[in-house]
Each structure stands twice: as C-alpha cells, then as structure tokens.
C-alpha cells in the first residue's frame, strides 16, 4: 500500500456525508486541515498510509473500501458506452472513474440495465431470425430503437442521394481544392465562418474523434485519427454547414418518427456528403470502371482509405451513370454490426448475428489481407464477397487496437466486371 497512490475523494466524501460531518469536523478528527481534506475529496491529493490508518481507527473505515472499488465498474461502464447506440457519447476514462466512484449505485444500475437490454436484444435477434425463416411478418417493427429505424430506412433504399451529390459538386467548384482538399476546407471554414481546425493530442481527446466548440469556434480533431479520417471529419463538418437545406430536405423525405432518429440520419447524411466531396461522382465512377472496381487502385488515386473507397462504391447508383450495385457491411470479431450500406437484396437479420460463412469473419485471422469468396445463401442467391480488416483510431502503446472487418459484395452475376472475380474458381 505504501508504494501505491490511492485517490479516493468521492468515497471519503460519501463516508463524511453518511456520518453527518462537515469538512472541518472530519479534518479535525483526522488531524489535518480542512483545506487539505478538501483537496483529498477533489482527488487532488492521495491518501497517505497514516491517513488510512487514522480513518480506520477514528471512523471505523475498512481500508479495503478505499482501494480498487471502482475498477470493475469502470470496465463494465466502458462496455456500456462502446455499444453502437452510445458510441457517439463515449466519455473519457477519468469521467467513467468519477461516475463509478461518486455514484456507485447509479453505475451499477446503468450496468444492470445495459445487460438486460443486451439480453433482450439477443432474444429478439433469435426470434427475428426464426420469423424471417418462416416468412412471417412481425409486430417487432413497431418497437424499434431510433438507430434501428435509421438503419432500416437507409437499407431499404439505394445508397444514393442525388441532391447531396449535386451540392458536393457545387462545393468542389467553390473550394477549387487542387491536390489539398484538407487545406482548402480549413481555409473555407476560417474564411466563411471563423472556425479554426485544431488537432489535439491523445491526452486531451482520448476518446472523441472530433468535437466542435461553438463558444471558441474551434473544431477539434483527435491525433488518433489517420489523415484520411481527419479529412473526412472536417469534410463532414463543412458539408453539414454548407448543405443545411439539402440535408434537411433529405431527412424530411425519410419520414423518420423521432428527433433522435433525425439526429442520427443527419450524421449519416453528413458522412455521405463528405465522401461525395472527397471522391467526386463523375471522376470516381470513371476511375472505378477503368480499374474494374479495384479498391486499392481507387484509394491511392483519390488519397482515401480502403474503407472510404469501398463505401463510395456503394453510392454509384446515379440514373444513367450507375456502377455495380455493391452492398457493404462492417462488423467486429464478435459479429456485432457497426454499419451497413447499399444492402438491397442481401439478407441480414435486424439485430445482428451475421452469417459465419461470410469471409468477413475469416479476415480477422490475417489482418490487412483481402479475401474473395463466393457465398451462397439458403434461398439459392449467390454473392461475390470481398473482405478485409480495418484498423480503428491509433491507440497508445499499451492500448489494444480496435479492429473491425469490412465486407463488400455484389450479385455473383457481376463477377466478370470486377477485378476480384478472377480470384474465384
């Protein structure tokens, strides 16, 4: 214990409040000044061995209560906030520690509620798959979460928004970015709205990808992000500012039922617009045809990531200038689905549970390698599927990297139009 610094401010405060003591009274009993106790309660000073022994003798506090109480809760709370429904609200480690220590009962309730939610979601997934196999409609559609509603509406329609494509083309003309879209976007935000883009170190933004401070008019980006992802975050912010009317029109056309669903849809449309700006439709479509949809060729030509180029391929559905109708799926090693796009004609259960035959699961065994397979579904439909792992934001040396896998696929009938078709027997 002598070698370990123990910061237990919220616990000391709870003990004091439970005994009905003021800071002055408790400090007197411990033989320290009220100001020093105040610093301890604010986690600005650690507990010394002498203070721990004094707490035990004067206030009958078990020393073990002051060590490691929140560790299990913090780990469980991290699991809660990495759920796709809450990932946009992910707090930092210090905030989770403060929550676990200052409100342990509330933390336990949140964890219990989350585990019950996950259990019910798994049961609904099993039921949904059973009903789907039997060809029955289900009343479950009326009990959707906002994120489910957004996913289902986006997945029922082609992944193409003509109005946003037109806005992106017009925005490109205004920016005239040349070979430096990132610099052009930063200059435009500063010139038109006084917004300054600033990249912050990991210690300052351990979990956020980007954050906009309206008071200081600064857009903060995490240095964890790759240059490709930093560009997309800035492009999203710029597109959502410039294309307010067009985005609002698309949201209205989607006929979403809640404000939260509309907020999530706005985010998805902002991401779509960012891709349209980074990879202009006409140029990208022409390059895709020439390269026979080789993602690595396209990513190099447009200076984007593998995931961004693959995502853009699902958007090539302009009338009179369409490409192969691709679908895309992103999952983690446990099968949890993060994103899905352009998925018309590709069966997938509503709550997850991806097919284990898909090469997306094999991809985790050899990170960075591209796998190509033909997949036949139970109804006889065949798909050409390309899978590859993706690396998440760069972590520190001691952190385990977040890794997902991306699957891009299309009907097997398009195999001769795609470079990957040659890999099939």
C-alpha positions as CSV (number, residue, x, y, z in Angstrom):
1,X,0.0,0.0,0.0
2,X,2.9,2.3,0.7
3,X,4.0,2.2,-3.0
4,X,0.5,2.8,-4.4
5,X,-1.1,6.2,-4.5
6,X,-4.8,6.0,-3.6
7,X,-7.1,8.7,-4.8
8,X,-10.4,8.1,-3.1
9,X,-12.0,11.6,-2.9
10,X,-15.6,10.6,-3.7
11,X,-15.5,7.7,-1.3
12,X,-14.2,9.9,1.5
13,X,-16.9,12.4,0.8
14,X,-19.6,9.7,1.0
15,X,-18.2,8.5,4.3
16,X,-18.2,12.0,5.6
17,X,-21.8,12.7,4.4
18,X,-23.0,9.4,5.8
19,X,-21.7,10.3,9.2
20,X,-23.2,13.8,9.0
21,X,-19.8,15.6,9.4
22,X,-18.6,18.9,8.0
23,X,-15.2,19.0,6.3
24,X,-13.9,21.0,9.3
25,X,-15.2,18.3,11.8
26,X,-13.8,15.4,9.9
27,X,-10.4,17.2,9.3
28,X,-10.1,17.8,13.0
29,X,-10.7,14.1,13.7
30,X,-8.0,13.2,11.2
31,X,-5.5,15.8,12.4
32,X,-5.3,17.6,9.1
33,X,-6.5,21.0,7.8
34,X,-10.0,21.4,6.2
35,X,-8.3,22.7,3.1
36,X,-6.2,19.6,2.8
37,X,-9.3,17.4,3.2
38,X,-11.0,19.5,0.5
39,X,-8.1,18.6,-1.8
40,X,-8.4,14.9,-1.0
41,X,-12.1,14.9,-1.7
42,X,-11.4,16.6,-5.1
43,X,-8.8,13.8,-5.9
44,X,-6.1,16.4,-5.9
45,X,-4.2,14.7,-3.1
46,X,-3.7,11.0,-2.5
47,X,-4.4,9.2,0.8
48,X,-1.3,8.5,2.9
49,X,-0.8,5.4,4.9
50,X,-1.2,7.4,8.1
51,X,-4.5,8.9,6.9
52,X,-5.8,5.5,6.0
53,X,-4.9,4.1,9.5
54,X,-6.5,7.2,11.1
55,X,-9.7,6.7,9.1
56,X,-9.8,3.1,10.3
57,X,-9.2,4.0,14.0
58,X,-11.4,7.1,14.2
59,X,-14.2,6.4,11.8
60,X,-14.1,2.6,11.7
61,X,-13.5,2.6,7.9
62,X,-12.3,-0.7,6.4
63,X,-9.0,0.2,4.5
64,X,-10.0,-2.2,1.7
65,X,-13.0,0.0,1.0
66,X,-10.6,2.7,-0.2
67,X,-8.8,0.5,-2.8
68,X,-9.9,-0.6,-6.2
69,X,-13.6,-0.2,-5.5
70,X,-14.4,1.2,-8.9
71,X,-12.2,-0.8,-11.2
72,X,-14.7,-3.5,-12.1
73,X,-17.4,-0.9,-12.5
74,X,-15.3,1.2,-14.8
75,X,-14.6,-1.8,-17.1
76,X,-18.3,-2.6,-17.2
77,X,-19.2,1.1,-17.9
78,X,-16.7,1.1,-20.8
79,X,-18.5,-1.9,-22.3
80,X,-21.8,0.0,-22.0
81,X,-20.5,3.1,-23.8
82,X,-18.9,1.1,-26.6
83,X,-22.3,-0.2,-27.7
84,X,-23.2,1.2,-31.2
85,X,-26.2,3.0,-29.7
86,X,-24.0,5.1,-27.3
87,X,-20.6,5.1,-29.1
88,X,-21.1,8.8,-30.1
89,X,-21.4,9.7,-26.4
90,X,-18.2,7.9,-25.3
91,X,-16.8,9.6,-22.2
92,X,-13.2,9.6,-21.2
93,X,-11.7,7.2,-18.7
94,X,-11.5,9.9,-16.0
95,X,-15.2,10.7,-16.4
96,X,-16.1,7.0,-16.0
97,X,-13.9,6.7,-12.9
98,X,-15.6,9.7,-11.4
99,X,-19.0,8.2,-12.2
100,X,-18.2,4.8,-10.7
101,X,-16.7,6.3,-7.6
102,X,-19.2,9.2,-7.0
103,X,-22.3,7.3,-7.8
104,X,-21.6,3.5,-7.4
105,X,-25.3,2.6,-7.0
106,X,-26.3,4.5,-10.1
107,X,-23.4,3.0,-12.0
108,X,-24.5,-0.5,-11.0
109,X,-28.0,0.3,-12.2
110,X,-26.8,1.5,-15.6
111,X,-24.7,-1.6,-16.0
112,X,-27.6,-3.9,-15.0
113,X,-30.0,-2.1,-17.3
114,X,-27.5,-2.4,-20.2
115,X,-27.0,-6.1,-19.7
116,X,-30.8,-6.6,-19.6
117,X,-31.0,-4.6,-22.8
118,X,-28.3,-6.7,-24.5
119,X,-30.0,-9.9,-23.3
120,X,-33.4,-8.8,-24.7
121,X,-31.7,-7.7,-28.0
122,X,-30.2,-11.2,-28.4
123,X,-33.6,-12.8,-27.7
124,X,-35.2,-10.5,-30.3
125,X,-32.5,-11.4,-32.7
126,X,-33.2,-15.1,-32.3
127,X,-36.9,-14.5,-32.7
128,X,-36.4,-12.2,-35.7
129,X,-34.3,-14.9,-37.5
130,X,-36.9,-17.6,-36.7
131,X,-39.8,-15.5,-38.0
132,X,-37.7,-14.5,-41.1
133,X,-37.0,-18.1,-41.9
134,X,-40.7,-18.9,-41.6
135,X,-41.6,-16.0,-43.9
136,X,-43.8,-14.3,-41.3
137,X,-44.2,-10.5,-40.7
138,X,-43.6,-9.4,-37.2
139,X,-45.0,-6.7,-34.9
140,X,-41.5,-6.1,-33.7
141,X,-41.1,-3.4,-36.3
142,X,-43.2,-1.1,-34.1
143,X,-40.8,-1.4,-31.2
144,X,-37.7,0.0,-32.9
145,X,-34.9,2.0,-31.4
146,X,-34.1,5.2,-33.3
147,X,-30.8,3.7,-34.6
148,X,-32.7,0.6,-35.8
149,X,-35.2,2.9,-37.6
150,X,-32.4,4.8,-39.3
151,X,-30.6,1.6,-40.4
152,X,-33.7,0.0,-41.8
153,X,-34.8,3.1,-43.8
154,X,-31.3,3.6,-45.2
155,X,-31.0,-0.1,-46.0
156,X,-34.3,-0.3,-47.9
157,X,-33.3,2.3,-50.4
158,X,-30.4,2.7,-52.8
159,X,-27.4,4.3,-51.1
160,X,-27.6,7.3,-53.4
161,X,-28.7,10.9,-52.6
162,X,-28.8,12.9,-55.8
163,X,-29.3,16.3,-54.1
164,X,-26.2,15.8,-51.9
165,X,-24.2,14.7,-55.0
166,X,-25.1,18.0,-56.7
167,X,-24.3,20.0,-53.6
168,X,-20.9,18.3,-53.3
169,X,-20.1,19.1,-56.9
170,X,-21.0,22.7,-56.4
171,X,-19.0,22.9,-53.2
172,X,-16.0,21.5,-55.0
173,X,-16.2,24.3,-57.6
174,X,-16.2,26.8,-54.8
175,X,-13.3,25.3,-53.0
176,X,-11.1,24.7,-56.0
177,X,-9.0,22.4,-53.8
178,X,-6.4,21.2,-56.3
179,X,-4.4,18.5,-54.5
180,X,-5.1,19.8,-51.0
181,X,-8.8,19.3,-50.1
182,X,-7.9,19.3,-46.3
183,X,-6.2,22.7,-46.6
184,X,-9.0,24.1,-48.8
185,X,-11.7,23.0,-46.3
186,X,-9.8,24.5,-43.3
187,X,-9.3,27.8,-45.2
188,X,-13.0,27.9,-46.2
189,X,-14.2,27.2,-42.6
190,X,-12.0,30.0,-41.3
191,X,-12.9,32.5,-44.1
192,X,-16.6,31.9,-44.1
193,X,-17.4,31.1,-40.5
194,X,-14.4,31.9,-38.4
195,X,-14.0,28.3,-37.5
196,X,-10.4,27.1,-36.8
197,X,-9.5,23.5,-37.1
198,X,-7.0,22.2,-34.5
199,X,-5.6,18.7,-34.0
200,X,-5.3,17.8,-30.3
201,X,-3.1,15.2,-28.6
202,X,-4.4,11.9,-27.3
203,X,-4.2,13.0,-23.7
204,X,-6.6,15.9,-24.4
205,X,-9.0,13.9,-26.6
206,X,-8.7,10.2,-25.5
207,X,-12.0,9.1,-26.9
208,X,-13.5,11.8,-29.1
209,X,-13.0,11.7,-32.9
210,X,-14.0,15.3,-33.3
211,X,-15.6,18.0,-31.2
212,X,-16.9,21.4,-32.2
213,X,-16.7,24.1,-29.5
214,X,-19.3,26.7,-30.5
215,X,-18.1,29.3,-28.0
216,X,-14.5,29.5,-29.3
217,X,-15.5,28.5,-32.8
218,X,-12.9,25.7,-33.0
219,X,-13.2,22.3,-34.5
220,X,-11.0,19.8,-32.5
221,X,-9.7,16.6,-34.1
222,X,-8.0,13.8,-32.3
223,X,-4.5,13.0,-33.4
224,X,-5.5,9.3,-33.1
225,X,-7.3,9.7,-36.4
226,X,-5.4,8.8,-39.6
227,X,-5.0,11.7,-42.2
228,X,-7.9,10.1,-44.2
229,X,-10.2,10.1,-41.2
230,X,-9.2,13.7,-40.2
231,X,-10.1,14.8,-43.7
232,X,-13.5,13.1,-43.5
233,X,-14.3,14.7,-40.2
234,X,-13.5,18.2,-41.5
235,X,-15.4,17.5,-44.7
236,X,-18.4,16.3,-42.7
237,X,-18.5,19.4,-40.6
238,X,-18.1,21.7,-43.7
239,X,-20.8,19.8,-45.6
240,X,-23.3,19.9,-42.7
241,X,-22.8,23.7,-42.5
242,X,-23.0,24.4,-46.2
243,X,-25.7,21.8,-47.1
244,X,-28.1,22.6,-44.3
245,X,-31.1,22.9,-46.6
246,X,-30.3,19.9,-48.7
247,X,-29.7,17.7,-45.7
248,X,-32.9,18.8,-44.0
249,X,-34.8,18.0,-47.2
250,X,-33.4,14.5,-47.3
251,X,-34.2,14.0,-43.6
252,X,-37.8,15.1,-44.2
253,X,-38.1,12.7,-47.2
254,X,-37.1,9.8,-45.0
255,X,-40.1,10.3,-42.8
256,X,-38.4,9.4,-39.5
257,X,-40.5,9.2,-36.4
258,X,-38.3,10.7,-33.6
259,X,-35.9,13.6,-33.1
260,X,-33.2,11.2,-32.2
261,X,-33.7,9.2,-35.4
262,X,-33.4,12.5,-37.3
263,X,-30.2,13.4,-35.5
264,X,-28.7,10.1,-36.4
265,X,-29.8,10.4,-40.0
266,X,-28.2,13.9,-40.2
267,X,-24.9,12.3,-39.1
268,X,-25.2,9.6,-41.8
269,X,-26.1,12.1,-44.5
270,X,-23.1,14.3,-43.4
271,X,-20.8,11.3,-43.8
272,X,-22.3,10.6,-47.3
273,X,-21.8,14.2,-48.3
274,X,-18.2,14.1,-47.1
275,X,-17.5,11.0,-49.3
276,X,-19.1,12.8,-52.2
277,X,-16.8,15.7,-51.7
278,X,-13.7,13.6,-51.2
279,X,-14.4,11.4,-54.3
280,X,-16.4,13.4,-56.8
281,X,-19.0,11.2,-58.5
282,X,-18.1,11.6,-62.2
283,X,-14.4,11.2,-61.7
284,X,-14.7,8.3,-59.2
285,X,-17.3,6.5,-61.4
286,X,-15.0,6.7,-64.4
287,X,-12.0,5.6,-62.4
288,X,-13.9,2.7,-60.9
289,X,-14.9,1.4,-64.4
290,X,-11.3,1.7,-65.7
291,X,-9.9,-0.1,-62.6
292,X,-12.6,-2.7,-62.6
293,X,-13.5,-1.6,-59.1
294,X,-10.0,-2.3,-57.6
295,X,-10.3,-0.7,-54.2
296,X,-6.6,-0.4,-53.7
297,X,-6.2,1.4,-57.0
298,X,-9.0,3.8,-56.2
299,X,-7.8,4.6,-52.7
300,X,-4.4,5.6,-54.0
301,X,-5.8,7.7,-56.8
302,X,-8.1,9.7,-54.6
303,X,-6.0,9.8,-51.4
304,X,-8.5,8.0,-49.2
305,X,-8.7,4.9,-47.1
306,X,-9.7,1.4,-48.1
307,X,-12.9,1.7,-46.1
308,X,-13.8,5.1,-47.7
309,X,-13.2,3.9,-51.2
310,X,-15.3,0.8,-50.6
311,X,-18.1,2.8,-49.1
312,X,-18.1,5.2,-52.0
313,X,-18.6,2.2,-54.4
314,X,-21.9,1.5,-52.8
315,X,-23.0,5.1,-53.7
316,X,-22.6,4.7,-57.5
317,X,-26.3,4.5,-58.3
318,X,-26.9,7.7,-60.4
319,X,-29.5,7.1,-63.0
320,X,-27.8,6.8,-66.4
321,X,-24.3,6.6,-64.8
322,X,-24.5,3.8,-62.3
323,X,-21.9,1.2,-61.3
324,X,-22.1,-2.3,-59.9
325,X,-24.7,-2.4,-57.1
326,X,-22.5,-3.2,-54.2
327,X,-23.5,-3.7,-50.5
328,X,-21.2,-3.1,-47.6
329,X,-21.1,-4.5,-44.0
330,X,-18.8,-3.7,-41.1
331,X,-18.6,-6.0,-38.1
332,X,-16.3,-6.7,-35.2
333,X,-14.9,-10.2,-34.3
334,X,-17.9,-11.0,-32.2
335,X,-20.3,-10.4,-35.1
336,X,-21.7,-7.0,-33.8
337,X,-22.7,-4.9,-36.8
338,X,-21.5,-1.3,-36.9
339,X,-22.5,-0.1,-40.4
340,X,-24.3,-1.4,-43.4
341,X,-24.9,0.3,-46.8
342,X,-26.4,-0.5,-50.2
343,X,-27.7,-3.7,-48.9
344,X,-30.8,-4.2,-51.1
345,X,-31.1,-7.9,-51.9
346,X,-28.7,-9.0,-49.3
347,X,-30.4,-10.8,-46.4
348,X,-29.3,-9.9,-42.9
349,X,-31.1,-10.2,-39.5
350,X,-32.2,-7.0,-38.0
351,X,-30.4,-7.3,-34.7
352,X,-27.1,-8.7,-35.9
353,X,-25.9,-12.3,-36.0
354,X,-24.0,-12.2,-39.2
355,X,-23.6,-15.4,-41.3
356,X,-20.5,-17.3,-40.2
357,X,-19.8,-18.3,-43.8
358,X,-19.1,-14.8,-44.9
359,X,-15.3,-14.1,-45.4
360,X,-15.6,-11.1,-43.1
361,X,-15.0,-13.5,-40.2
362,X,-12.1,-15.2,-41.9
363,X,-10.4,-11.8,-42.4
364,X,-9.7,-11.4,-38.7
365,X,-7.2,-14.4,-39.0
366,X,-5.0,-12.4,-41.4
367,X,-5.3,-8.7,-40.8
368,X,-4.8,-6.5,-43.8
369,X,-5.2,-9.2,-46.4
370,X,-8.1,-9.1,-48.9
371,X,-10.2,-12.3,-49.1
372,X,-12.5,-13.1,-52.0
373,X,-15.2,-15.7,-51.9
374,X,-18.5,-16.7,-53.5
375,X,-21.2,-17.1,-50.9
376,X,-24.5,-19.0,-51.5
377,X,-27.4,-18.1,-49.2
378,X,-30.1,-20.6,-48.1
379,X,-32.5,-19.3,-50.8
380,X,-30.0,-20.0,-53.5
381,X,-28.9,-16.4,-54.1
382,X,-25.1,-16.1,-54.7
383,X,-22.8,-13.2,-54.0
384,X,-19.2,-12.3,-54.7
385,X,-17.8,-11.0,-51.4
386,X,-14.6,-9.1,-50.6
387,X,-13.4,-8.9,-47.0
388,X,-10.6,-7.1,-45.3
389,X,-9.8,-5.9,-41.7
390,X,-9.9,-2.2,-40.8
391,X,-7.8,-0.6,-38.1
392,X,-9.6,1.9,-35.8
393,X,-8.1,5.1,-34.4
394,X,-4.5,4.7,-33.4
395,X,-4.1,3.9,-29.7
396,X,-1.3,4.3,-27.3
397,X,1.4,1.6,-27.0
398,X,-0.4,-0.1,-24.1
399,X,-3.9,0.0,-25.6
400,X,-5.5,-2.8,-27.5
401,X,-6.3,-1.5,-31.0
402,X,-10.0,-1.6,-32.1
403,X,-10.3,-3.7,-35.2
404,X,-13.3,-4.4,-37.4
405,X,-13.7,-6.1,-40.7
406,X,-15.4,-4.7,-43.9
407,X,-17.2,-6.8,-46.4
408,X,-18.1,-5.5,-49.8
409,X,-20.2,-7.7,-52.1
410,X,-22.5,-7.9,-55.1
411,X,-24.5,-10.4,-57.0
412,X,-22.3,-13.1,-58.5
413,X,-23.6,-12.2,-61.9
414,X,-21.2,-9.1,-61.9
415,X,-18.1,-11.2,-61.4
416,X,-16.7,-10.5,-64.9
417,X,-16.9,-6.8,-64.4
418,X,-14.9,-6.8,-61.2
419,X,-11.2,-7.4,-60.8
420,X,-11.8,-9.7,-57.8
421,X,-13.9,-12.0,-59.9
422,X,-10.7,-13.5,-61.3
423,X,-9.9,-14.9,-57.8
424,X,-13.0,-17.2,-57.9
425,X,-12.7,-20.7,-59.3
